[in-house]
C-alpha cells in the first residue's frame, strides 16, 4: 500500500514536482537528463483501424512533442511514438447501435488502484466505451522506473498528444459513435484533458477533424494559462475539493472563466472537505512533503513558449532536442521556486467518490 501511496504523492503538474531545488547542476544537466530519460520500448506494430468486437490492450500512432512549441509547430520535431491503452466495451455495443466513449488519462503517479481501470469498467457497465491511456509506458517510464525519472521525462503535452491519437483510433471502431468521444483525466491527466481544449492543439494534432465532444477534469492543477482565444467546443466538467491545496481554487476559477468567455459550457463542482485523489485506494491523510504550485501563473505565447512574471521558462529554438528540453525543465527551479508550497490531503474518500460518480454520469448522459 505504501508503494502505491508514494506513486501518487506527486499527482500535480510536472513543474511543481521537479522545480523545488536540488536539481540545478549547471552545465552537467544535459548529462543528467540523458541518465534520467528512459529509452522508448519496442512495442508491437501500431493499429490505425479497429474492427467490430475489438477491445483490451491496443497500440496506436502518436507522438512525443515534450513541449508546446514543438506540438504547435506541426513539423517533424516531435518524435513518432507508439501509444498504448486498454479499451473497455459495454455489452450491447454493435455496428447498428454504436456507443459513446471516454478516453481516460492517468495522474502523474501512473495508473493507480481504484481509479483509471476501475473507472474504465464502471463506464462500460453504464453503456460507455472507455479507453484508459498509459502515456508513461510508450516513453519507457514504466512503474519499475523511479517516480522522479517518470515525471521528468514525460509531460502534459505528451499526454495531450496521446489523447488525440486515441481519439483518431477510436473513431475507426465500428461500435463506437465517432461524434461522441470525450476525454477526461485525473490530476496531471485532468490538467491535460483541459489544456487540450485549445483549438491550436486540435489543429496541430488532427487537422480539421472535430475535437472531443466533452472534457472532464478531476482535480487538475490550474497554474498554466495557454492564453487560448479559441476552444474546441466540447463542454467541460471540473471536480475539486476544498482541502486539496494542489488545486489553487482561485486560479481554477480564472481558468474556467476564460473557457466560458470564449463560448464554452463549464460545469464546476467543489466539494467541501474533499482532498486529492479521493478514488485511489490509500488511506486519506495529509501528505506534508507533497509539493504544489500556488500564487503564480505560467503563461504561454503564440508559439508555445512559457514564462512566469516575464521570466522565460521555455524559450529556445524549435530544433532543441528532447534531452536538452528535459535538462531545461530541471534547471528552471529559480523561476518556479517562490511558488512551490508543500502539504495537502490525499487518499480514499468514499463519500466524495459517490457524489462525483453521480455527477460524472449525469454530465456524460447530457453531453454524450
Secondary structure, 3 states (H helix, E strand, C coil): CHHHHHHHCCCCCHHHHHCCCCCCCHHHHHHHHHHHCCCCCCCCCCECCCCCCCCEEEEEEEEECCCHHHHHHCCCCCEEEEEEEEEECCCCCCCCCCEEEEEEECECCECCCCCHHHHHHHHHHCCCEEEEECCCHHHCCCCCCCHHHHHHHCCHHHHHHHHHHHHHHHCCCCCEEEEEEEEEEECHHHHHHHHCCEHHHHHHHHCCCCCCCEEEEECCCCCEECCCCCECCCEEEEEEECCCCCCCHHHHHHHHHHHHHCCCCEEEEEECCCCECCCCCCCCEEEEEEEEECCCCEEECCCCCEEECCEEEECCCCCCCHHHHHHHHHCCHHHHHHHEEEEEEECCCHHHHHHHHHHHHHHHHHHC
